[in-house]
Amino acid sequence: MVKTNENIRHAYVSGDPDKVPFLLLHGTGGDEKDMLELGEFLGSDNPMLSIRGRVNENGLNRYFERFEDGTFNIDSLHEESEWLVGAIRDLALRYDFDPSEFVVVGYSNGANVAVQMLMHHPEISFRAAVLLHPMLIEPTDNVVNLEDTKIFMTYGEFDPLVSQEAFA
């Protein structure tokens, strides 16, 4: 797996500055453009920021590594979620957003890293989260206060990866 340490690969849509901005996080194999159509469906006038995961797994973009047997690399999850928090802050500053105003919209691997940020990075908060097929990769013993964060999560009855038991 190869990581790029170049500029933060992202897409930005300016939208109406009076509307809530969306932070879009793609699933495995996606890129910074994949979630733009969903963002437009959710709010065509909202500003959108979409960030590409910097892990490459056999040509597929991800937000953190998996081992060859498909299990998650927790060290990579920590490293990459730290990187993503920094990338969000840098880009929010560049485009004049308050990161706490973002509605994070993540799918699969993007939803997983969003859960990680919500549960393990209280220094960055989101207004709301739309998490499509997330898994709780790393449970925490710390109680995280998400009382002020509206969260919508989905899973599919026939999803081969995210069972009801694994659903975050």
OpenMM code with the backbone's topology and positions (N, CA, C; nanometers):
from openmm import Vec3, app, unit

residues = "MET VAL LYS THR ASN GLU ASN ILE ARG HIS ALA TYR VAL SER GLY ASP PRO ASP LYS VAL PRO PHE LEU LEU LEU HIS GLY THR GLY GLY ASP GLU LYS ASP MET LEU GLU LEU GLY GLU PHE LEU GLY SER ASP ASN PRO MET LEU SER ILE ARG GLY ARG VAL ASN GLU ASN GLY LEU ASN ARG TYR PHE GLU ARG PHE GLU ASP GLY THR PHE ASN ILE ASP SER LEU HIS GLU GLU SER GLU TRP LEU VAL GLY ALA ILE ARG ASP LEU ALA LEU ARG TYR ASP PHE ASP PRO SER GLU PHE VAL VAL VAL GLY TYR SER ASN GLY ALA ASN VAL ALA VAL GLN MET LEU MET HIS HIS PRO GLU ILE SER PHE ARG ALA ALA VAL LEU LEU HIS PRO MET LEU ILE GLU PRO THR ASP ASN VAL VAL ASN LEU GLU ASP THR LYS ILE PHE MET THR TYR GLY GLU PHE ASP PRO LEU VAL SER GLN GLU ALA PHE ALA".split()
positions = [
    Vec3(0.0835, -0.1167, 0.0000),
    Vec3(0.0000, 0.0000, 0.0000),
    Vec3(0.0886, 0.1238, 0.0000),
    Vec3(0.0515, 0.2173, -0.0826),
    Vec3(0.1319, 0.3378, -0.0990),
    Vec3(0.0509, 0.4581, -0.0547),
    Vec3(0.1111, 0.5435, 0.0254),
    Vec3(0.0472, 0.6671, 0.0666),
    Vec3(0.1117, 0.7821, -0.0075),
    Vec3(0.0303, 0.8776, -0.0475),
    Vec3(0.0869, 0.9983, -0.1078),
    Vec3(0.0917, 1.1051, -0.0005),
    Vec3(0.2027, 1.1741, 0.0065),
    Vec3(0.2189, 1.2822, 0.1025),
    Vec3(0.2197, 1.4169, 0.0330),
    Vec3(0.1620, 1.4201, -0.0867),
    Vec3(0.1565, 1.5432, -0.1628),
    Vec3(0.0467, 1.6323, -0.1058),
    Vec3(0.0017, 1.7261, -0.1849),
    Vec3(-0.1083, 1.8118, -0.1444),
    Vec3(-0.2304, 1.7275, -0.1112),
    Vec3(-0.3193, 1.7857, -0.0335),
    Vec3(-0.4425, 1.7175, 0.0030),
    Vec3(-0.5309, 1.7122, -0.1212),
    Vec3(-0.5593, 1.5932, -0.1688),
    Vec3(-0.6430, 1.5781, -0.2881),
    Vec3(-0.7874, 1.5946, -0.2455),
    Vec3(-0.8513, 1.6934, -0.3028),
    Vec3(-0.9867, 1.7258, -0.2603),
    Vec3(-1.0631, 1.7961, -0.3717),
    Vec3(-1.1930, 1.8050, -0.3532),
    Vec3(-1.2793, 1.8838, -0.4409),
    Vec3(-1.3537, 1.9816, -0.3520),
    Vec3(-1.3754, 2.1012, -0.4041),
    Vec3(-1.4441, 2.2055, -0.3292),
    Vec3(-1.5497, 2.2685, -0.4182),
    Vec3(-1.6707, 2.2806, -0.3646),
    Vec3(-1.7798, 2.3494, -0.4328),
    Vec3(-1.8232, 2.4618, -0.3395),
    Vec3(-1.8139, 2.5857, -0.3884),
    Vec3(-1.8353, 2.7007, -0.2995),
    Vec3(-1.9775, 2.7095, -0.2449),
    Vec3(-2.0792, 2.6935, -0.3251),
    Vec3(-2.2168, 2.6972, -0.2764),
    Vec3(-2.2530, 2.8275, -0.2077),
    Vec3(-2.3657, 2.8258, -0.1402),
    Vec3(-2.4178, 2.9423, -0.0680),
    Vec3(-2.3519, 2.9465, 0.0699),
    Vec3(-2.2755, 3.0521, 0.0996),
    Vec3(-2.2041, 3.0571, 0.2283),
    Vec3(-2.2963, 3.0634, 0.3498),
    Vec3(-2.4246, 3.0909, 0.3289),
    Vec3(-2.5200, 3.0938, 0.4396),
    Vec3(-2.5778, 2.9555, 0.4699),
    Vec3(-2.5436, 2.8571, 0.3881),
    Vec3(-2.5925, 2.7206, 0.4105),
    Vec3(-2.4840, 2.6358, 0.4758),
    Vec3(-2.5284, 2.5320, 0.5426),
    Vec3(-2.4373, 2.4414, 0.6136),
    Vec3(-2.3487, 2.3682, 0.5130),
    Vec3(-2.2166, 2.3666, 0.5370),
    Vec3(-2.1271, 2.2962, 0.4444),
    Vec3(-2.1273, 2.1447, 0.4695),
    Vec3(-2.1090, 2.0691, 0.3611),
    Vec3(-2.0978, 1.9240, 0.3692),
    Vec3(-1.9512, 1.8838, 0.3578),
    Vec3(-1.9098, 1.7892, 0.4411),
    Vec3(-1.7806, 1.7230, 0.4296),
    Vec3(-1.8109, 1.5833, 0.3781),
    Vec3(-1.7626, 1.5516, 0.2586),
    Vec3(-1.7965, 1.4262, 0.1912),
    Vec3(-1.6777, 1.3302, 0.1943),
    Vec3(-1.7016, 1.2072, 0.2418),
    Vec3(-1.5962, 1.1066, 0.2556),
    Vec3(-1.6373, 0.9796, 0.1809),
    Vec3(-1.5616, 0.9448, 0.0788),
    Vec3(-1.5936, 0.8351, -0.0118),
    Vec3(-1.5708, 0.6970, 0.0497),
    Vec3(-1.6246, 0.5971, -0.0176),
    Vec3(-1.6011, 0.4578, 0.0193),
    Vec3(-1.4768, 0.4050, -0.0495),
    Vec3(-1.4407, 0.2806, -0.0195),
    Vec3(-1.3243, 0.2163, -0.0799),
    Vec3(-1.3331, 0.2229, -0.2319),
    Vec3(-1.2259, 0.2704, -0.2941),
    Vec3(-1.2196, 0.2793, -0.4393),
    Vec3(-1.2696, 0.4109, -0.4936),
    Vec3(-1.3273, 0.4935, -0.4087),
    Vec3(-1.3785, 0.6230, -0.4534),
    Vec3(-1.2686, 0.7282, -0.4571),
    Vec3(-1.3098, 0.8480, -0.4903),
    Vec3(-1.2174, 0.9609, -0.4863),
    Vec3(-1.2947, 1.0850, -0.4450),
    Vec3(-1.2289, 1.1980, -0.4541),
    Vec3(-1.2875, 1.3225, -0.4059),
    Vec3(-1.4078, 1.3693, -0.4878),
    Vec3(-1.4333, 1.3071, -0.6020),
    Vec3(-1.5482, 1.3470, -0.6851),
    Vec3(-1.6697, 1.2570, -0.6650),
    Vec3(-1.6503, 1.1381, -0.6106),
    Vec3(-1.7575, 1.0383, -0.6039),
    Vec3(-1.8798, 1.0808, -0.5241),
    Vec3(-1.8621, 1.1539, -0.4181),
    Vec3(-1.9729, 1.1879, -0.3297),
    Vec3(-2.0388, 1.3215, -0.3639),
    Vec3(-1.9847, 1.3921, -0.4640),
    Vec3(-2.0396, 1.5233, -0.4980),
    Vec3(-2.1854, 1.5156, -0.5425),
    Vec3(-2.2202, 1.4134, -0.6178),
    Vec3(-2.3585, 1.3999, -0.6641),
    Vec3(-2.4528, 1.3771, -0.5459),
    Vec3(-2.4115, 1.2967, -0.4495),
    Vec3(-2.4923, 1.2766, -0.3300),
    Vec3(-2.5047, 1.4073, -0.2524),
    Vec3(-2.3936, 1.4798, -0.2394),
    Vec3(-2.3973, 1.6096, -0.1725),
    Vec3(-2.4942, 1.7046, -0.2402),
    Vec3(-2.4926, 1.7042, -0.3723),
    Vec3(-2.5845, 1.7896, -0.4477),
    Vec3(-2.7292, 1.7466, -0.4252),
    Vec3(-2.7533, 1.6181, -0.4158),
    Vec3(-2.8882, 1.5676, -0.3874),
    Vec3(-2.9348, 1.6151, -0.2497),
    Vec3(-2.8444, 1.6110, -0.1516),
    Vec3(-2.8795, 1.6509, -0.0152),
    Vec3(-2.9009, 1.8012, -0.0023),
    Vec3(-2.8290, 1.8784, -0.0821),
    Vec3(-2.8409, 2.0243, -0.0765),
    Vec3(-2.7651, 2.0874, -0.1902),
    Vec3(-2.8332, 2.1128, -0.3001),
    Vec3(-2.7643, 2.1577, -0.4222),
    Vec3(-2.6939, 2.2927, -0.4061),
    Vec3(-2.7365, 2.3728, -0.3097),
    Vec3(-2.6732, 2.5038, -0.2902),
    Vec3(-2.5720, 2.5049, -0.1768),
    Vec3(-2.5590, 2.3936, -0.1051),
    Vec3(-2.4671, 2.3901, 0.0086),
    Vec3(-2.3223, 2.3846, -0.0386),
    Vec3(-2.2332, 2.4504, 0.0346),
    Vec3(-2.0902, 2.4321, 0.0056),
    Vec3(-2.0513, 2.2870, 0.0325),
    Vec3(-1.9547, 2.2367, -0.0445),
    Vec3(-1.9112, 2.0974, -0.0285),
    Vec3(-1.7593, 2.0877, -0.0320),
    Vec3(-1.7075, 2.0089, 0.0580),
    Vec3(-1.5657, 1.9774, 0.0605),
    Vec3(-1.5543, 1.8258, 0.0639),
    Vec3(-1.4826, 1.7703, -0.0317),
    Vec3(-1.4658, 1.6263, -0.0400),
    Vec3(-1.3162, 1.5966, -0.0422),
    Vec3(-1.2718, 1.5099, 0.0467),
    Vec3(-1.1295, 1.4811, 0.0618),
    Vec3(-1.1026, 1.3356, 0.0253),
    Vec3(-1.0020, 1.3139, -0.0578),
    Vec3(-0.9628, 1.1781, -0.0963),
    Vec3(-0.8766, 1.1159, 0.0129),
    Vec3(-0.9097, 0.9910, 0.0479),
    Vec3(-0.8228, 0.9159, 0.1383),
    Vec3(-0.6875, 0.8959, 0.0721),
    Vec3(-0.5820, 0.8957, 0.1509),
    Vec3(-0.4484, 0.8897, 0.0907),
    Vec3(-0.3865, 0.7505, 0.0908),
    Vec3(-0.4612, 0.6510, 0.1353),
    Vec3(-0.4128, 0.5129, 0.1305),
    Vec3(-0.4557, 0.4511, -0.0021),
    Vec3(-0.3632, 0.3813, -0.0667),
    Vec3(-0.3929, 0.3132, -0.1919),
    Vec3(-0.3802, 0.1630, -0.1678),
    Vec3(-0.4922, 0.0930, -0.1850),
    Vec3(-0.4929, -0.0517, -0.1660),
    Vec3(-0.5250, -0.1171, -0.3003),
    Vec3(-0.4206, -0.1677, -0.3648),
    Vec3(-0.4372, -0.2330, -0.4953),
    Vec3(-0.5117, -0.1441, -0.5950),
    Vec3(-0.4746, -0.0168, -0.5967),
    Vec3(-0.5355, 0.0784, -0.6894),
    Vec3(-0.6633, 0.1428, -0.6390),
    Vec3(-0.7077, 0.1069, -0.5190),
    Vec3(-0.8307, 0.1618, -0.4627),
    Vec3(-0.7983, 0.2587, -0.3494),
    Vec3(-0.8564, 0.3777, -0.3560),
    Vec3(-0.8360, 0.4772, -0.2506),
    Vec3(-0.9132, 0.4374, -0.1254),
    Vec3(-0.8500, 0.4585, -0.0101),
    Vec3(-0.9113, 0.4309, 0.1202),
    Vec3(-0.8631, 0.5359, 0.2193),
    Vec3(-0.9301, 0.5399, 0.3337),
    Vec3(-0.8883, 0.6306, 0.4413),
    Vec3(-0.7946, 0.5646, 0.5410),
    Vec3(-0.7870, 0.4325, 0.5422),
    Vec3(-0.6903, 0.3622, 0.6274),
    Vec3(-0.6708, 0.2222, 0.5723),
    Vec3(-0.5609, 0.1595, 0.6118),
    Vec3(-0.5210, 0.0310, 0.5555),
    Vec3(-0.5955, -0.0872, 0.6177),
    Vec3(-0.5999, -0.1924, 0.5383),
    Vec3(-0.6412, -0.3243, 0.5857),
    Vec3(-0.5218, -0.4173, 0.5649),
    Vec3(-0.5169, -0.5218, 0.6457),
    Vec3(-0.4167, -0.6250, 0.6240),
    Vec3(-0.4647, -0.7158, 0.5107),
    Vec3(-0.3757, -0.8002, 0.4611),
    Vec3(-0.4103, -0.8891, 0.3495),
    Vec3(-0.5306, -0.9777, 0.3786),
    Vec3(-0.5506, -1.0147, 0.5053),
    Vec3(-0.6650, -1.1004, 0.5396),
    Vec3(-0.7955, -1.0210, 0.5529),
    Vec3(-0.7890, -0.8897, 0.5278),
    Vec3(-0.9093, -0.8062, 0.5323),
    Vec3(-0.9351, -0.7387, 0.6657),
    Vec3(-0.8563, -0.7741, 0.7692),
    Vec3(-0.8744, -0.7075, 0.8985),
    Vec3(-0.8152, -0.5677, 0.8920),
    Vec3(-0.8625, -0.4824, 0.9807),
    Vec3(-0.8223, -0.3420, 0.9790),
    Vec3(-0.6907, -0.3202, 1.0514),
    Vec3(-0.6078, -0.2353, 0.9952),
    Vec3(-0.4812, -0.1960, 1.0553),
    Vec3(-0.5110, -0.0774, 1.1481),
    Vec3(-0.5174, -0.1036, 1.2769),
    Vec3(-0.5551, -0.0016, 1.3747),
    Vec3(-0.4515, 0.1104, 1.3799),
    Vec3(-0.3224, 0.0774, 1.3648),
    Vec3(-0.2207, 0.1834, 1.3620),
    Vec3(-0.2446, 0.2775, 1.2450),
    Vec3(-0.2784, 0.2223, 1.1305),
    Vec3(-0.3100, 0.3042, 1.0139),
    Vec3(-0.4349, 0.3875, 1.0389),
    Vec3(-0.5360, 0.3289, 1.1016),
    Vec3(-0.6578, 0.4031, 1.1350),
    Vec3(-0.6242, 0.5247, 1.2198),
    Vec3(-0.5367, 0.5075, 1.3194),
    Vec3(-0.4970, 0.6202, 1.4049),
    Vec3(-0.4220, 0.7263, 1.3236),
    Vec3(-0.3224, 0.6818, 1.2483),
    Vec3(-0.2401, 0.7744, 1.1698),
    Vec3(-0.3235, 0.8503, 1.0670),
    Vec3(-0.4066, 0.7782, 0.9959),
    Vec3(-0.4830, 0.8417, 0.8886),
    Vec3(-0.5970, 0.9284, 0.9408),
    Vec3(-0.6568, 0.8914, 1.0532),
    Vec3(-0.7605, 0.9784, 1.1079),
    Vec3(-0.6989, 1.1069, 1.1627),
    Vec3(-0.5778, 1.0979, 1.2194),
    Vec3(-0.5052, 1.2190, 1.2612),
    Vec3(-0.4760, 1.3077, 1.1403),
    Vec3(-0.4296, 1.2449, 1.0317),
    Vec3(-0.4032, 1.3203, 0.9089),
    Vec3(-0.5315, 1.3867, 0.8585),
    Vec3(-0.6428, 1.3122, 0.8596),
    Vec3(-0.7680, 1.3654, 0.8074),
    Vec3(-0.8178, 1.4826, 0.8919),
    Vec3(-0.8068, 1.4731, 1.0236),
    Vec3(-0.8444, 1.5850, 1.1103),
    Vec3(-0.7622, 1.7088, 1.0726),
    Vec3(-0.6317, 1.6910, 1.0524),
    Vec3(-0.5465, 1.8033, 1.0104),
    Vec3(-0.5843, 1.8567, 0.8740),
    Vec3(-0.6166, 1.7663, 0.7808),
    Vec3(-0.6567, 1.8086, 0.6462),
    Vec3(-0.7867, 1.8878, 0.6517),
    Vec3(-0.8812, 1.8433, 0.7330),
    Vec3(-1.0079, 1.9157, 0.7479),
    Vec3(-0.9820, 2.0553, 0.8017),
    Vec3(-0.8986, 2.0641, 0.9029),
    Vec3(-0.8660, 2.1964, 0.9597),
    Vec3(-0.7981, 2.2863, 0.8570),
    Vec3(-0.7001, 2.2328, 0.7849),
    Vec3(-0.6285, 2.3123, 0.6849),
    Vec3(-0.7228, 2.3621, 0.5760),
    Vec3(-0.8071, 2.2729, 0.5257),
    Vec3(-0.8974, 2.3112, 0.4168),
    Vec3(-1.0093, 2.4022, 0.4662),
    Vec3(-1.0552, 2.3806, 0.5890),
    Vec3(-1.1568, 2.4700, 0.6456),
    Vec3(-1.1012, 2.6113, 0.6577),
    Vec3(-0.9769, 2.6225, 0.6963),
    Vec3(-0.9123, 2.7531, 0.7047),
    Vec3(-0.8975, 2.8153, 0.5660),
    Vec3(-0.8542, 2.7351, 0.4696),
    Vec3(-0.8365, 2.7837, 0.3327),
    Vec3(-0.9675, 2.8359, 0.2737),
    Vec3(-1.0768, 2.7617, 0.2985),
    Vec3(-1.2053, 2.7978, 0.2376),
    Vec3(-1.2983, 2.8716, 0.3342),
    Vec3(-1.2457, 2.9104, 0.4494),
    Vec3(-1.3185, 2.9922, 0.5462),
    Vec3(-1.4435, 2.9226, 0.6001),
    Vec3(-1.4259, 2.7996, 0.6499),
    Vec3(-1.5318, 2.7250, 0.7168),
    Vec3(-1.4958, 2.7085, 0.8631),
    Vec3(-1.5960, 2.6948, 0.9459),
    Vec3(-1.5785, 2.6493, 1.0827),
    Vec3(-1.6007, 2.4985, 1.0785),
    Vec3(-1.4998, 2.4151, 1.1071),
    Vec3(-1.5176, 2.2701, 1.0979),
    Vec3(-1.6358, 2.2168, 1.1795),
    Vec3(-1.6713, 2.2845, 1.2882),
    Vec3(-1.7832, 2.2371, 1.3699),
    Vec3(-1.9183, 2.2596, 1.3020),
    Vec3(-1.9200, 2.3313, 1.1916),
    Vec3(-2.0436, 2.3530, 1.1166),
    Vec3(-2.0662, 2.2465, 1.0091),
    Vec3(-1.9658, 2.1641, 0.9820),
    Vec3(-1.9787, 2.0618, 0.8780),
    Vec3(-2.0843, 1.9576, 0.9131),
    Vec3(-2.1574, 1.9157, 0.8113),
    Vec3(-2.2333, 1.7918, 0.8168),
    Vec3(-2.1461, 1.6916, 0.7421),
    Vec3(-2.0937, 1.5932, 0.8137),
    Vec3(-2.0079, 1.4934, 0.7508),
    Vec3(-2.0967, 1.3854, 0.6909),
    Vec3(-2.0718, 1.3538, 0.5636),
    Vec3(-2.1465, 1.2513, 0.4923),
    Vec3(-2.0447, 1.1477, 0.4458),
    Vec3(-2.0507, 1.0283, 0.5029),
    Vec3(-1.9533, 0.9253, 0.4692),
    Vec3(-2.0194, 0.7967, 0.4267),
    Vec3(-1.9550, 0.7301, 0.3324),
    Vec3(-2.0027, 0.6010, 0.2849),
    Vec3(-1.8966, 0.4942, 0.3109),
    Vec3(-1.9343, 0.3845, 0.3752),
    Vec3(-1.8502, 0.2681, 0.3956),
    Vec3(-1.7181, 0.3076, 0.4634),
    Vec3(-1.6061, 0.2998, 0.3941),
    Vec3(-1.4776, 0.3352, 0.4528),
    Vec3(-1.4773, 0.4804, 0.4998),
    Vec3(-1.5421, 0.5684, 0.4258),
    Vec3(-1.5545, 0.7089, 0.4667),
    Vec3(-1.6405, 0.7242, 0.5905),
    Vec3(-1.7463, 0.6422, 0.6026),
    Vec3(-1.8294, 0.6436, 0.7230),
    Vec3(-1.7510, 0.5894, 0.8420),
    Vec3(-1.6686, 0.4877, 0.8176),
    Vec3(-1.5875, 0.4301, 0.9259),
    Vec3(-1.4903, 0.5323, 0.9828),
    Vec3(-1.4240, 0.6071, 0.8965),
    Vec3(-1.3279, 0.7063, 0.9459),
    Vec3(-1.4021, 0.8225, 1.0111),
    Vec3(-1.5238, 0.8524, 0.9658),
    Vec3(-1.6046, 0.9557, 1.0315),
    Vec3(-1.6413, 0.9121, 1.1735),
    Vec3(-1.6788, 0.7840, 1.1903),
    Vec3(-1.7085, 0.7309, 1.3238),
    Vec3(-1.5838, 0.7426, 1.4114),
    Vec3(-1.4691, 0.7086, 1.3560),
    Vec3(-1.3438, 0.7185, 1.4312),
    Vec3(-1.3202, 0.8617, 1.4788),
    Vec3(-1.3422, 0.9585, 1.3898),
    Vec3(-1.3233, 1.0990, 1.4297),
    Vec3(-1.4241, 1.1394, 1.5367),
    Vec3(-1.5502, 1.0977, 1.5221),
    Vec3(-1.6521, 1.1318, 1.6217),
    Vec3(-1.6192, 1.0726, 1.7586),
    Vec3(-1.5696, 0.9491, 1.7603),
    Vec3(-1.5466, 0.8782, 1.8857),
    Vec3(-1.4104, 0.9046, 1.9499),
    Vec3(-1.3107, 0.9393, 1.8685),
    Vec3(-1.1741, 0.9488, 1.9212),
    Vec3(-1.1072, 1.0842, 1.9011),
    Vec3(-1.1758, 1.1773, 1.8385),
    Vec3(-1.1165, 1.3089, 1.8134),
    Vec3(-1.2128, 1.4190, 1.8553),
    Vec3(-1.2335, 1.4348, 1.9857),
    Vec3(-1.3277, 1.5368, 2.0320),
    Vec3(-1.2813, 1.6792, 1.9990),
    Vec3(-1.1555, 1.6933, 1.9606),
    Vec3(-1.1055, 1.8267, 1.9242),
    Vec3(-1.1677, 1.8779, 1.7947),
    Vec3(-1.2269, 1.7883, 1.7180),
    Vec3(-1.2999, 1.8297, 1.5980),
    Vec3(-1.4414, 1.7749, 1.6124),
    Vec3(-1.5366, 1.8623, 1.5974),
    Vec3(-1.6754, 1.8180, 1.6104),
    Vec3(-1.7498, 1.8556, 1.4829),
    Vec3(-1.8609, 1.7903, 1.4615),
    Vec3(-1.9421, 1.8165, 1.3436),
    Vec3(-2.0830, 1.8519, 1.3893),
    Vec3(-2.1509, 1.9311, 1.3096),
    Vec3(-2.2902, 1.9665, 1.3390),
    Vec3(-2.3785, 1.8426, 1.3316),
    Vec3(-2.3525, 1.7610, 1.2303),
    Vec3(-2.4327, 1.6406, 1.2083),
    Vec3(-2.3508, 1.5412, 1.1275),
    Vec3(-2.3995, 1.4175, 1.1234),
    Vec3(-2.3323, 1.3127, 1.0466),
    Vec3(-2.4365, 1.2266, 0.9774),
    Vec3(-2.4121, 1.1986, 0.8504),
    Vec3(-2.4908, 1.1033, 0.7725),
    Vec3(-2.3933, 0.9917, 0.7376),
    Vec3(-2.4105, 0.8762, 0.8009),
    Vec3(-2.3140, 0.7671, 0.7901),
    Vec3(-2.3811, 0.6476, 0.7244),
    Vec3(-2.3375, 0.6182, 0.6033),
    Vec3(-2.3967, 0.5114, 0.5238),
    Vec3(-2.3099, 0.3863, 0.5344),
    Vec3(-2.3593, 0.2868, 0.6035),
    Vec3(-2.2932, 0.1580, 0.6243),
    Vec3(-2.1634, 0.1688, 0.7046),
    Vec3(-2.1675, 0.2358, 0.8205),
    Vec3(-2.0466, 0.2438, 0.9033),
    Vec3(-2.0274, 0.1197, 0.9894),
    Vec3(-1.9036, 0.1001, 1.0315),
    Vec3(-1.8695, -0.0013, 1.1305),
    Vec3(-1.7909, 0.0677, 1.2408),
    Vec3(-1.8105, 0.0246, 1.3633),
    Vec3(-1.7286, 0.0730, 1.4727),
    Vec3(-1.6017, -0.0117, 1.4728),
    Vec3(-1.4933, 0.0452, 1.4245),
    Vec3(-1.3681, -0.0291, 1.4105),
    Vec3(-1.2968, -0.0433, 1.5444),
    Vec3(-1.2973, 0.0644, 1.6216),
    Vec3(-1.2235, 0.0645, 1.7474),
    Vec3(-1.3121, 0.1195, 1.8591),
    Vec3(-1.3743, 0.0319, 1.9360),
    Vec3(-1.4577, 0.0799, 2.0472),
    Vec3(-1.3738, 0.1605, 2.1464),
    Vec3(-1.4402, 0.2441, 2.2220),
    Vec3(-1.3712, 0.3254, 2.3206),
    Vec3(-1.4364, 0.3066, 2.4570),
    Vec3(-1.3552, 0.3128, 2.5612),
    Vec3(-1.4080, 0.3079, 2.6975),
    Vec3(-1.4498, 0.4468, 2.7439),
    Vec3(-1.4014, 0.5492, 2.6727),
    Vec3(-1.4352, 0.6867, 2.7082),
    Vec3(-1.5755, 0.7191, 2.6597),
    Vec3(-1.6511, 0.7839, 2.7439),
    Vec3(-1.7828, 0.8287, 2.7041),
    Vec3(-1.7651, 0.9550, 2.6212),
    Vec3(-1.8162, 0.9516, 2.5001),
    Vec3(-1.8056, 1.0656, 2.4104),
    Vec3(-1.9409, 1.1352, 2.4085),
    Vec3(-1.9405, 1.2640, 2.4366),
    Vec3(-2.0653, 1.3390, 2.4376),
    Vec3(-2.0979, 1.3852, 2.2963),
    Vec3(-2.1929, 1.3169, 2.2354),
    Vec3(-2.2392, 1.3535, 2.1012),
    Vec3(-2.3814, 1.4079, 2.1072),
    Vec3(-2.4198, 1.4561, 2.2250),
    Vec3(-2.5558, 1.5036, 2.2485),
    Vec3(-2.5971, 1.6134, 2.1498),
    Vec3(-2.5052, 1.6985, 2.1115),
    Vec3(-2.5368, 1.8088, 2.0212),
    Vec3(-2.5150, 1.7746, 1.8745),
    Vec3(-2.4810, 1.6495, 1.8444),
    Vec3(-2.4554, 1.6074, 1.7067),
    Vec3(-2.5693, 1.5183, 1.6589),
    Vec3(-2.6376, 1.5630, 1.5566),
    Vec3(-2.7427, 1.4800, 1.4973),
    Vec3(-2.6742, 1.3757, 1.4087),
    Vec3(-2.7115, 1.2486, 1.4254),
    Vec3(-2.6467, 1.1407, 1.3510),
    Vec3(-2.7531, 1.0511, 1.2880),
    Vec3(-2.7358, 1.0252, 1.1585),
    Vec3(-2.8204, 0.9325, 1.0849),
    Vec3(-2.7292, 0.8237, 1.0305),
    Vec3(-2.7597, 0.6959, 1.0619),
    Vec3(-2.6766, 0.5854, 1.0159),
    Vec3(-2.7642, 0.4803, 0.9490),
    Vec3(-2.7061, 0.4115, 0.8491),
    Vec3(-2.7774, 0.3050, 0.7802),
    Vec3(-2.6917, 0.1793, 0.7729),
    Vec3(-2.7583, 0.0686, 0.7566),
    Vec3(-2.6932, -0.0557, 0.7163),
    Vec3(-2.7958, -0.1344, 0.6373),
    Vec3(-2.7494, -0.2292, 0.5588),
    Vec3(-2.8409, -0.3084, 0.4768),
    Vec3(-2.8581, -0.4478, 0.5326),
    Vec3(-2.9781, -0.4977, 0.5268),
    Vec3(-3.0079, -0.6315, 0.5786),
    Vec3(-2.9209, -0.7378, 0.5117),
    Vec3(-2.8873, -0.7163, 0.3852),
    Vec3(-2.8089, -0.8155, 0.3112),
    Vec3(-2.6657, -0.7685, 0.2847),
    Vec3(-2.6201, -0.6688, 0.3587),
    Vec3(-2.4835, -0.6171, 0.3438),
    Vec3(-2.3862, -0.7261, 0.3892),
    Vec3(-2.2939, -0.7702, 0.3016),
    Vec3(-2.2025, -0.8787, 0.3393),
    Vec3(-2.0944, -0.8360, 0.4387),
    Vec3(-2.0716, -0.7066, 0.4569),
    Vec3(-1.9663, -0.6597, 0.5466),
    Vec3(-2.0194, -0.6038, 0.6777),
    Vec3(-2.1295, -0.5318, 0.6715),
    Vec3(-2.1807, -0.4654, 0.7910),
    Vec3(-2.3103, -0.5340, 0.8348),
    Vec3(-2.2947, -0.6265, 0.9275),
    Vec3(-2.4116, -0.6952, 0.9828),
    Vec3(-2.4748, -0.6072, 1.0907),
    Vec3(-2.5905, -0.6461, 1.1384),
    Vec3(-2.6540, -0.5711, 1.2450),
    Vec3(-2.5629, -0.5665, 1.3676),
    Vec3(-2.4906, -0.6744, 1.3937),
    Vec3(-2.4007, -0.6800, 1.5092),
    Vec3(-2.2801, -0.5874, 1.4935),
    Vec3(-2.2333, -0.5702, 1.3702),
    Vec3(-2.1149, -0.4869, 1.3445),
    Vec3(-2.1522, -0.3408, 1.3210),
    Vec3(-2.2794, -0.3140, 1.3086),
    Vec3(-2.3280, -0.1782, 1.2811),
    Vec3(-2.2874, -0.0863, 1.3949),
    Vec3(-2.2241, 0.0248, 1.3579),
    Vec3(-2.1747, 0.1199, 1.4579),
    Vec3(-2.2879, 0.1701, 1.5429),
] * unit.nanometer
topology = app.Topology()
chain = topology.addChain("A")
for resn in residues:
    res = topology.addResidue(resn, chain)
    for name in ("N", "CA", "C"):
        topology.addAtom(name, app.Element.getBySymbol(name[0]), res)
